[in-house]
Every structure is written in C-alpha cells, then in structure tokens.
Amino acid sequence: MIGCFYILDFSYDVEEGKPVIYIWAIDKEGNRVAVLEKNFRPYFYAILDDSADTNKVAEDIKRLSVSQSPITSVKLEERKYYGNPVKVLRIETVIPAYVRTYRDKVAKVRGVKEVVEADIRFYMRYSIDNDLKPFNWFKAEVEEIQDSKLRVKKVYELKKIIQIYEDKPPELRIMAFDIEVYNKYGSPNPRRDPVIIIGVWTNNGGKQFVMKDDDLEIIREFAKFVLDYDPDIILGYNSNGFDWPYLLERVNSRGIKLDIGRKVNSEPSQGTYGHYSVVGRLNVDLLGFASSIAEVKVKSLDNIADYLGVVKKTERVNLEWYQIPEYWSDPSKRDILLKYNMDDVRSTYLLKDVFLPFGEQLTMITGLPLDQLSMASVGYRVEWLLMREAYKFNEIIPNRVEREYESYKGGLVISPAPGIHEGVYVLDFSSMYPSIMIKYNIGPDTLVKGECEDCWVAPEVGHKFRKSPDGFYKRILQKLVEERKAVKSKIPTEKDEYERRRLDERQRALKVMANAFYGYMGWLGARWYSKEGAEAVTAWGREIISSVAKLVEERGFKVIYGDTDSVFIKGSGNVDSLVNEIMNKFGLEIKIDKIYKKIFFTENKKRYAGITEDGKIDIVGFEAVRGDWCDLAKDLQRRVIEKILTSGVDEAVKLVRDVIMKIRRKEVPIQDLVIWKSLDKSLEEYEVDAPHVNAAKKAMKAGYVIFKGGKIGYVIVKGSGKISERAEPYFMVNDINRIDIDYYIDKQIVPSAMRILEQFGIKESTLKNTSFDILNFFKK
C-alpha cells in the first residue's frame, strides 16, 4: 500500500540481532503511527593512502570481522574530501555499536590514511542518506504489520520511499509540565525529598496531581495522563536540567520505571546535548531557546514570560524557591503554591507560540529533531545542515578533532564621536559575512596554500581562495540566500495569516543559519574548521567598511561610528543616493537600517543609546557592563539614558538625585537591592570568598537549597569587615534598616549613573549633594 507520513522523530533498537529504525509519524488521517525500516545498516569509511593496494587493504579489513556483528561489505568508492578526489572503502556492518569497535581496528590497517564518518548517530545517518527531516511529509510504499510493543494506532514496515514533500502540518498534541519538590533539608535529593505537585497544561487547560500520602501515586497518575493524552510534544522549562532527572531518580530508586514513551516499557533517557529523549515524542526544553535572549540576564521562567509578554509578573503568583516548603506545610498557604505551579506550567505552554514556529523551521532546515535542536548550540545546528549537504555533494564528512585556541583579528570598529548627535542614519550591510564568503568562494576546501594563478587574495592576511569551482560553503550559502529571497517575496501577497507567519519564520531561520556560517568556520569544535577562512572574512569586512567610510566622507557626510557591518552617519546629503552608490561599487546589499532622532556615544566602542523617529529607545552595551549590579542600579541606568534622550542631561541628574534621596529615606524595597550572581562551581571549589560565595555558604548553613549552576541573590548589610563578609542571602534579610545604604549609593547607584553622565562633564559630587542647585550648574 502507499501511505503519506508527517515525520516527528527517529529512534532505533536492535531486535533479534539486527537494527530497526523507527520513524515516528502522523498519517493523513491524523493517526499516530510508526514506520519501521529494517534493511538499513551502519557503515563508515576508510580513506586510502595514494599508494595503497586497494584489494589487499579490503581483505585485511574483512579479516577483522567478528561473528557478533560481521563486516558484511567492503566496497571501493570515489568521494571528495575537502573538495579533492579520494579513494575510500565503504565498510558496512550489522550492529551500530560495533562501528566504533571497527573504527579503531581499521585505523591501524596498513594503507588506511584515516577513518571517517564513524561518529554519526545511526538513525541520523539514515535520515541524512534518505533526506528525511522532521516536520516534512514523505510518501512511501509500506506494509501494515502488528507490533504490540508500540503505543501507536498503526505500524508499518517500510518498503520504498517514493517522494519527500512539504505540506500543511497536522494538528500536533502539545503538553507542558512542571514539578514542585518538598526540599526542606537543603539541596533537593530525589532519594529523600518527595515530588509534591505535578502540573500539566494542554489545549484543554490545566490539571494538577497533588501528593497526599506517597508521591509515587501522583507520579503514576502523571505517567497515565501522558499515555492517555498521548502528546507529540512535551514542553518543559529547565526540564532537562531538573524535572526529568529528578523524576527518574525518584522512581528508579524505588525500582520503578517512568514508562511514558510510545514504546512499551520505555522511559526518558539522557541523550545528545544533555536533552532527555522520550521515545516517539519530542521532549522540548524551552530554556534552550530562551538562552538566546540576551536582553534577559536572569533567564527564569517568570522573567522570560514577562519579557515576551506571554504572562506578566503582575498577572501571576510569584514565589521564591525557598518558600515552597513553607507554603506546602501551611494549609492556609497551600492554594497559593498550587496557583504558582499552575502559573508556571501555563507560562511554559504559552511560550510554545513564541519559540516553536521558529524552532520548527530550523528543524526543517537542519534535519535535527526539535528536542535536540532546542539544546544544541548554533554551531551544531549549522553542522547538521553541512553534514546533510555533504552527502548530496559526495563530500566526506570530516572527523571532529580537538584544537588549541587560536585568536585572529575581528571586524573593524570605527571609534565613536562621543556626545549627543541628531539626525543619524545607520547603514547596515545585509548579511555581510555570508556575502563575502559567497563572493570570494571562502572555505576550507577552496583554500590554496601554495602558488595560485586564479585566486582571490584576502587583504592584510594574504590567504588565497580559488575562484572556481564553487566551494562547499559557497554552494550551501547560495542555496540559503536564494531560498530566503524567494520566501520573502511571497510574504506580501500571502493572504492566509498562518501561512504568512510560517513564511516569516522560515525566512528568519534561513537568515540566522546563513549568518552563523562565519562563526561556525572559526569555531574550534567545527568539523569544517578554517582559521584562515575566518581571518579572510573579517579582513575583507574591514576593507569594505574602511572604503565605505571613506566614500561617505567624500560625499559630504560624517561617520560618527562604525562596527563590523554597519556605519553611523549624519549629514544633509541624499542618503538614498549614497546607499545606491555603495551597493553598485561593492556589490553588496546595504540598507538604511535605522534613523535616530537623537543618539549619544561614550568614548567606549559598542556602547551607545538612541531614540528613533518613531520614539523607540535603543540601548546597546550599557546594560551588560556589570554583572554585580542590583536591579535598582540597572533600572536607573536605563532611565538616565531615556531622560538624556527625551528631556536632557539636567533631568537625568535630577532623577539620580531623587533615587539617592529615596535610598537615604529607606523608601526602596529590599528586592530592588538584590545582587544576583551565578555559582559556576561547587562552593568548596571556590578559593576566594567573593560576596556571592559567602552568601551561598550562609544560605546552606541555614538549610536552604544551593547547588552548582544555580544563582544566589544577596544584599550588603551594615557592619565591620570586608564587603564580601557582609553579603547576606536576600531572603534572610527582612529589615531595610540592616542594609548598608552608603554601599548602595557609592558602589551601585552613582557608578551606574556616572558611566553615562561622566560623558557630559557631571561629577560624582553633583549627584550625591542633594542640596546642590542643578539649574545654576548648567548656567555656568
């Protein structure tokens, strides 16, 4: 029979001594199904020395065969390695795990130069070879079979793939969950501390499982709910870091499995990039996506949901982790804790509308399943795309190797003209680095280290890249750029709102992937690493920005700042004409990205703030200067910037003086004075007693939960001794009179404001002297 299937995920098992690949999918009728591939076998390659006797090497490799997983095939093939033709032996076996065993043995065979492609996960190898990607449809010839071990409507054995295509996706079942733990005795211990609440949220709303006598009962109820609802996607927030490992150890310590997969007797297991895999379902930890939001420093669920406008902090219950035991133990407060859990799980569920559409498009481009993609770095996402394209281009996939750090010169930064400027245009090169890589055919396979008669030569560094044929990077980047143009052209005329959103997410994902290629090329962990390529890209980038700046000045404009792929200019000439001239001269797309009504720069690079024509305020660089500032100091800096741009410097000074007066009158909440720091190591590993380390030790001594990788919030209190000795966990300080007011004024408020105001000649004494006549100051 012929069937059409929408792919969710892949997995594999070894059954009766042979590997079986499971394609977890949905058919056209909306049934959850499994399509089984039983004929694909693991393989890898041996690159041969130029002088090797192919037949002898092949026979030597065959003699390595063992009965548990025999070598079933050794075939000679012609492939390309970094663009150069090579002879390889394709070595096939039966059991995927034996590839690593054979890899080490084959590497020692005389005549073998290198063993490659032995570290690619088996089911991903299958998906690459057959160009199958999650969130795509494929049509295939299949035979329906029975398999009582699988929790799906139908099971098929795959006979032949007929067609791969895109179509409107089916309605997916999505579930979010969140657990609360009773951890009265310090760091939560799953062998001791029970799970007291498990909240879930689906399109039907919320549901909670609340412990009565034994938490094993609610964990079983939760598992039954998962099996009954049968979600395609399970959402969590830091679920890979806490919820899943806690639940698993909690039940396993009592000899029970958390059986929630689409295969009977399967429980979540930790896989690549630290994610937990649930067989047949996509377990997506949204913290992986949230980690890319640089504007939010403390990436807690409530902060992310608030920042994205999903659930405002003012619209939900907000509790601190240390309050959970108190609210659980007190019957009068328990309902508040239950509401807190529901607000958390509802926030997680609603975040799907922000993160999943973009994540789905990245999955469709890279082929990396969504649960892995959410936790994978940008470098790994690019690499999976490259690996898929390498197979199409008959290119061998290089091994990943350890490399020592190598620095190289980055993009050009033109020093800013300090002060306030009006009528400033930002000219931005669209995807400058990918464009340079395409124009100059840059990549590890096009690099020429000797003499070359027909090469592009990078300025300053002198690296040479052949002009033809097109290299590996260029071909893929061109595909991404061309597809993005085609997708963008469809958006204005698309009338269906869903399709318009999908197209916009698609073009954004294509742009992000293309822009990541330069960074990937210079990433030490990259399979296709090229320091020379990365150096050449930035060298050409510097030359272009320098030339553009010179042209701008020649046309009567003034360059007040430049950074990597953009220049900030002001003047009374025709900017549109200037943009066209730049594009024609350099062959790169450039546009007017922003027009600032007013903008100011400090003497420091990458630090400025401006207000656009439509009233939007951009702040770049300031908010990330210090990691040990309290919220009040950070917020004040932002407000000072806004005042300068909207009302002037004198109003900004008044604002700072007002805040200082409020602190002196103790009219600020302690919460605004909390300083947050990460605990990157275990407390015993710290050699220096920094403030946050001392605060964490005091919290632990008092019985609170502190663990590596978490954050500690502290305040500085009055007393003698060093500041680090006077750091107290904020939740242990309830009286504002204990706070060291002078510390916050001298070390937090004034420095945060002075980083801005010193550019305008303001002195610290001006801010601290609240009786000072600010208007007279500006008259002098």
N, C-alpha and C positions, 0 to 999 in steps of 0.2 A: 504494500500500500504506500501512497505518497502522503506525507504529513508536513505541516509547517509549524516551526517551533521558535519561540522567543527565548533566547538564552539568558539565564540568570547567573549561573556559576558552573564551575567544573570541580571535580574531585576524582580520585581513583582509589581502587583497592586491588589487592592481589587475591584472586579467588581460584582455587584448585590449581595453584602453581602458575597462573597467568594473570597479567594485569588487565583490569577492566576500567575504562574511563567512563565516568558518569557526567552527562550533560544535563544539568538541572534546568528545566524549561517550563514554559506555558504554551499550550497549543491554541489554535484559533478559536476553540470553543471555551477557552478560559480554564481548562483543566491543568492542574499541576502535574507534570509528567517527568519521567527520567528517560533519556535516550542513551543506550549503552553501546559504547564502541569496544569491541572485543578483539580487534585484529591489529591495533597499533602497537608497535614495540619500541622500547627505548634504544637510542643509538647515540654515538658520539663520533668524533673524527680524530684521525692521526695525520698530521701534516708531515710529509716525507722530505727527507734530505734530497737535494737535487741529484745526487749520485746514487741514491738508494736503489737496490734491486727490489722492485715492487712485489714481484711474486714471492721472493724469499721473506720479505717483511710480513706479507699477508699470511704465509704459512707459519711464521714464528708467532704471530698474534693468535692464530687459530689454536695453536698448541697450549695457549693459556686457558682455554675453555674448561669450565668445571660443570659437573652434572646438575648442581643446584640451579644454575642459570646459564646454560650453554651459550657460547657465541654462535649465533645462527647464520651470520652473514658478515663477510668482509669484502667490500666492493671498492674498486678504484673509481674516483670521480675527479672531475676538473672543477675547481672552485676559485674564488678570488679572495685574497687576504690583504686587507688594506689596499684594495684595487689592483693588486698584482696577481697574475695567474699562478695557482699552486696545484700540485697533485696531492690528493688526500685519500685515505682509506676510510670508508664509512663502516663503522663497526657496530653491529646490532646484537643485542642480547634479549633476554626474556624478562627478568625481574628488574625494575627500575633501580632498586637499591644497589645492584651489582655494577652499575655504571661506574660508581666511584672506585669500587674494588679493581675493576679492569683498567680504569684510567691510570692508576699508579703503576700497574704492571706494564701496560702498553708503553708508557713514557720511557721505560728502561730498555725497550727493544731497539736493537741497533738499526739505524736507518730512519728512526722516528725523530723528527725535529721538535715537534710539540704536539701535545694532546689538547684538543679544544672542544667546547660545547658539551662538556661532561657535567657542568654545574647548572643546567637548566631544568627546572622542575618538570616532571614528566607530563602532567596534564597541561602545563603551559606550552611545552614542546608540541604537544598535539594541537593545541589551539593555534599556535603560530603556523605550523605546517599546513593547516587546513583553513587558515584565515578566518577562524571563528572567534567572535568577540561578544562579550556580554552586551545585552541591550540591542542586539541585532537579531533579525529573523533568518532562518535558513530552511530551505525546502529539501526534503530527503526521502529516499526510499527506505522504509523501515518495516519491521515485522513485529507485531504486538506479541509480547511474552508475559508470563506470570512471574512475579517475584514478591513473595510475602514479606521480605525484609525491608521493602521500601514503602514509605508513607506517602504515596502519590496515587493519583487517580488511575494513571496508565503507565505501563513500562514498555519501551520499545527497544529492539536491537537494531542498530544502525547498519544498513547495507550499503548505501551510497548517498553522498551529499550531491544534490542536484544544483542548488542555487543559494547564494547568500544575498540578502537584500535588506533594505531599511523600509519600515512601515510604521504606522501608528502603534505605539506600545499598548499592551493590555493594561487593565487596571491592576495595580500591584497592591497587595495587602501589606500594610506597614504597621508595626507595633513599636512603641517606645517603652522602656522600663527603667526603674531606678530603685535601689535598695537603701534602707537605713539600718544601721547596726548599733546595738547597745554596747558601747565601749567605755564603761565606767573606769576601767583599771589601767588606762594608758593607751598605748598603740593598739589598734584593733587586732585581735588574734582570732582567726576563724576556728581554731580548735577550742576556743573558750567562749567567745562573745557571740551571742545569737543574732540572727537577722530578724529584726522586729517588724519591719514593714517592707513589702514589695509592691510598688505602684506600677501600673501599666496604663498605656493610653493607646487607643486605636481610633479609627474614624467613628466608632460607636461611643466614644467618650472614655472616661477614666474608670479604673477598678483597682481596688486595693486588697492585698492579702495581709492580714494583721495577726501577729503571733498571739496565741492565748497561753498554751502550756509549753509547746515544743515547736521551735522554728522549723523542724523537719516537715511538719504538717503544712506550713504555708509554702515551703519550697516545692513540695509535691503538688500543691494546688497551682502554683505558678507554672510548673512544668506541664501540668494537664491543660492549663489555659493556652500555653504556647501550642501544644499539639492540636487542641480543638480549634483555635483561631487560625492556625497554620499560616503564619506570616511569611512573606517572601523576603522582607527586610526587617531586621530587628535593630532599632536605634538605641544608643546609649550615649552618655556624656562622661568621658573617662571610664567607660565600662571595661575597656581592655586593661586599664591600669588598676581598677578596684573591683567593680561589681562581679565580673566573671571569675577572676582568680579567687575572690572571697567565697562566692557561692560554691565553686568547685572544691576548694579545700574543705569547706564546711561539710559538704555531703560525703566527700571521699574519706574524710577522717572517720566517718561512721559506716563506711563500707557500702555506700550507695552511689549510683550513677545519676548525673543530671541529664537524663535521656530526653532531649528536645529536638534532635535533628530529624531530617526526612528519611534517615536510615535508622531502622530499629536498633536500639542499644548503642546509639552514638551520642557522645556528649561534646560540648565545646572543647577545643584543643588549641593550644597556642601555636601560631604559625609564623609566617614571614612578617617582618617589620613590627613584630610584637602584637599583631592583631589576633583575636580568638576566632577560629573558624567554626561555624555551625553547619554541619553537613546539609546541603540542599537549600540553605538560607544565606542571606547576606547579612552578616553582623557588622553594622557600621557604627564606629565610634566617632561622633561628630566633633569631638575635641581635635581630631586630626585636621579637619577643615578649619576649625576656629583658630588653630595655632597660627594661621597665616594672616590673621587680622592684627597688624602691628599697632593699630591705634589703641587697642585694649591691652594694657600691661598685665593685669591680673586676669587670666582667662577663665574665670569661674563661670559656671553656667548662668548665674543671675546677671553677671556683668555683660556677657556676650548677648544674652537675650534682650537685655536692656538697650545695649548699644545698637542692635539691629532692629529695635522697635517691635520685637516679637512679643515679649511680655515685659512691661515696665516694672522696675523695682517697686514703684508706688502702688502697683496693682496686684501684688503678691505677698505672701508671708515670707519674711526674711529671718532666718535663724543662723546662728553660727554653729559650727560642728561640735563645739564643746558643750552646747546647750541641749543636745539630743538626749543624753541620759536624764537630765533634769526634767525635760518636757515629757519623756516617756514615763518616768516614775510618778509624776504628779497627775492624778486623774483629771484635775481641773485644767491642765495644760495640754493633755494628750491630743485633743482635737486640733490644736494649733499645729502640732507636729505632723498630724495626718494631712492637714491642709498644705503644710510646707512640702511634704513629699509629693502631693498631687500637683502642686505648682511646678515643682522640678520636672516631673515626668511630662506634664503638659507643655512646658517650655521646650523640652527635648523634642517632643513630637512636632511642635510648630516650626522648629528650626529646619525641619526637612524641606520646607518650601523655599528656604534661603540656600541651603547647601546642596541638596540632591540634584536639582536640574543641571547645575554646573558639573557636579561630580559624575553624573550620567554621561555627559558629553565627553569628559576626559576619559572615562572608561571606554566609550565607543572609539575614541581616537587611539588610545594606548593599548587596549585589549586587556588591561589589568582589572580584575574583578573589583567592584566598588568597595568591598570591605578591606581589601588590601590597599587599594588606591588611597583611601582616606588616611591611612597611616604611613604611606610611602612618601619619601622626600621627593622634591621636584626632580632631582637627578635620576632617581629610579623610574619615575614616570616617563621621562624622556628616553631612558634606556630601553624600556619595554617597547616603545614605538620604534626605536632604531633596530632592535632585535627582529621585530616583525618585518621591517623594510629590508633588512639584511637578507632574510630568507628569500624575499621576492627578487632581490638583485643578485642572488647567487653568491653573496658575501659570507665568509666565515665570521662567526661572532667571536671576538677576542675574549680571552680569559680576563677576569678581574684580578689585578695584582696590587700588592702593597707598594706605595711610593712615598718617598720623603717629600716634605713640604718644599715647594719652590715658589718664590714670590716673583711677580712681574708687575710692570708699570700699568696702572689702570687708566681710566678715562681722564680727559682734560677737564680741569676745573679752573675757570677764569675768576680770579679774585673779585669779590663783590665790592661795589662802591657803597661804603657804609652810609647810613642815614635814610631819610624818607624820600621816596620818589613817587611821582604821579604820572599816570598815563603810560604804563609799562606793558609791552607786548611780550608774551612768551612764545618763541618759535621752537617747535618741537619736531624733531625728525621721527617719523613713524617707523618703529622697529628698525632703528639704525643698524644695530649689530647683526641681526639676521640679513639685512640688505647688503651689508659689507661682505658677509660670508658668501652670499649668493654671487655678488658682483665679482669678487676676487677668487671664487672657487676654493674657499679655505676649508681644510680638513686634514686629518692625519694621513689620509690616502692620497692627497694631492701635494703634500709637502715634498719638495725636492732639496736634498742637502748638498748635492754637488753642483756641477755646471748645468745651466739650463738656458736654452736659446729662446724659448717661448713661455716665459713665466711672468706672473705678477710678482713684484718685489715690494714687500712692505716697507714703508718709510721708517727711519730710525733703527729698527731691529734687523732689517735686511732679509727676513725669511722669504723663501720663494715658493710659489704655488703654481703648478702647471695650469695653463689656460684651458686645456682640453685633454681628454674628455671630462665631462662634468663629474665631480666627486660625489661621494656618498652623502655628505651633509647637504650639498647644494641641491641635489635631486629631491631630497625629502623636504627641505625648506621651501623649495619652489612649489611642491605639492600643497603644503600647508598654506602658503601665501595665496596661491591661486584659488584654493577652495574657500578661504576666508573672503576673498573678494566676491566670489560667486554667491556665497551665503549672504553677505551684507547687501548685495544688490537685490535680493529677494525680500528683505525685511520691509521696505517702504510700501510695497504693493500687496503684502500678505494681510488678508482681512481677518483670518482666524486668530484670536488672541493667544490661544495655546501654541499654535504653530509659530507665531511671531516671537513669543517668549523662547521657544525651543531654538529658533534660528539665532536669536541674540546670544543665548548661552553657548551655542555652537561656535559662533564667530569669536566670542570671548575666549573660549577654551583653545581654539586654534591659535589665537594671538599669544596667549600665555605659553603654549607649548613652543611656538616659534621663538619667542623672546628668551626662552630658557636654554636654547641650544648653546649660546656662547658660554653661559655659566657652566653647563654640563661639560663642555670641551675642556674647561680649566679645572674641573672637579677631580681631585686626586683619586677618587674611587671609580672613575668612569672607565668602562671597557674601551671606549674610543677616545682616550685622553690625548690631548695635544697641547702642551705648554706653548709651543711655537705658534700654533693656530690662535690661541687665546691672546698671546702677545701681539700678533699681527693685527687682530681685530681692533684692539684698543689703540694700536699705533695709527691705523688708518682713521679710526674715530677721532683721535687727537688732531690729525692733519686736517680733517674735514671741518671740525669745529673752529680751529685756528683760521682756516681760509674763509669760513663763513663770517667770523668776527671781523676779519679784515675787509671783506666786501661790504658788510653792514656799515662800518665806519666810513668807507669810501662813498656810500650813498647818503651820507649826512645824518645817520643815526648814531646813537651812543650805546655801546654794550655795557650794561651795568652788572652783568653776572653771566656765567656760563657753566654748565655742569653736564659732562658726558655726552648727552644727545640733545641738549636744548640751550638756547641763548635768550637772555632777557634784554630787551632793547627799549629805548624810548627816542622819540623824535617826531617831527611834524611831516615827514615824507609819506609817500604812498606805500603802506606796508604790504598790501596785496601784490603790488608790482614787484616788490622786493622778494616776496615768497616765490613768485613765479620765476624770477631770475635765478634764485638759489636752486630751485628744482631743475631748471634747464641746464645749469652749469655743472651740478654734481650728480645728476641722475638719481637722486634720492627724494622720496616723498617727504615734504615738510609742511607743517600747517601752523596756523595761529591757534595755539592750544588754549591760551587764556589771555584776558586783558584785565590788568589790575588798575583799578581806580587810584589806589594808593598802596604802596608796598615799602617795607623798610628792611634793610640788611644790617647785620652786625659785621665786624671785621672777620668773623669766622665763616669758613665755607660751609655750604649745605645747611645754613641756618637763616631763615627769613620768614616773614609773615606779610600777608597782603589781603586786601579786600577787593573782590572782583566787581565788575559793573553791576551784577545782579545782587550784590550785597553779601555774597558768601565769603567767609573768612577762612583763609588757608594758613595753617601754622606748620612749618617744616623745621624739624631739628631741635626745637627748644624743649618739647615735652619729654624727650628721651635723654636729656643731658645728664640727669642724676637719677640713679635708681633708689637712693635713700632719702627721698623727699616724701613728706606726708601729703595727703590729698589736698589739704588746705593750701600748701605751698604750690603744688602743681596747678590747682584751680586758679590761684591768684595770678600765676604767671600767664595763664591763658587770658584771664580778664584784663590784665595790664596790657597785653598785646591788643586786645579788642578795643580798649579805651584809646590807645595811641592812634589806632586806625580810624576810629569813629569820632572821638572827641578831643584828642590832642594829649600831649605829654602831661600838662598840668593836671588834667582829670585823672590820668593814670597814677600820678603821685598822690593825689587826694585819696584814691582808692586804697593804695598801700597803707597810708597813714590811718585810714578808717579800720582796716583789718588789724593793724597793730594795736589800736585802741581797744578793739573788741577782745583781743587776746589778753591784754592787760586787765580788762574788766572781767575776764574769765567768762565771756559770753559765747564761746565756741564749744561745740560738743567734742568730747574726747575722741569720738570716732573719726573726726576730721584730722586729728593729730597723729593717727596711727601710721607707722612706717612699715612697709611690707618688704621682706627680703626672702629669697629662696634659700632652702637648705639643700645645697648641691651634694653634700656629703653627710655621712652619719656624724652625729655630734662628737663622738670620740675621735674622729679623723681630723677635726679642726685643731690646728696648733695655736692659733691666735684667738683670744676671746673677743671677737667682734661683738657689737651690740646685739645683733640678731641671734648669735650663738648663745650668749649669756641669757637672753630672754627665753630661748628654747629650752635651755637647761633648767631654768626656774619653772617653766611650764611642766616639764617632765617630772620634776621633783614634786610638783603639786598634783600629779596624777593625770595630766591631760595628754591628749594624743599628739605626738610629734614624730614625724618619720622623714626619712631621706626622700628628697624630691618634692616635699611639700613646701608651704610658705608659712612664715611666722610673722605676726603683726606685733609691734611693740611701741611703747611710748617712753620718753625720757622723763624721769621724775627728779624731784629735788634731792639734794644730799651732797655728801662729800665724795671724793674719788673721781675716777675717770668716767667719761660718758658711757663707755661700754658696761661699766659696773652698775650704772643707774638705768639701764634698759630693763623695762618690765613688760611681760606679756600684757597686751592691752585689756584683755578680758579679766585681768586680776587687779585693774585699777579703775575704781568707780567714782573716785572723788577728784574733781578738777583741781582742788587745792594742792594735790600731790604733784601736779605737773610742773616741770621746770619751764616757766614762762619765758625766761631770758634765753634759754637754749633755742626755743622755737622761733623767737624773734631774730636772734643773732645768727643762727645756723640754718634756719629754714626759710622764713618769710623774706627777710631782707636779701639774702643771696639769690633767691629765686627771682625776685623783682629786679635786682641790680644787674642780672645777666641781660636784661632788656634795657633798663633805664640808664645804665652807665654809658650807653652809646650816645645819649643826649646830654651828657655832662652832669647828670644827677649824682650827688654824693650820698653815702650811707647816712650821714648825719641829717640830711634833708628828710629822709624817711622816718628816722627814729625820733626827731624832735617834733612832737605833735603840736607844739605851740608856735612852730615856725610859720611865717606868713608866706605861703606859696605864691600868692599873686605878686607880692613885692619881689620875690626871687626872679620871676620871669620878666619883670620890668627892668631889672638891672642890665 
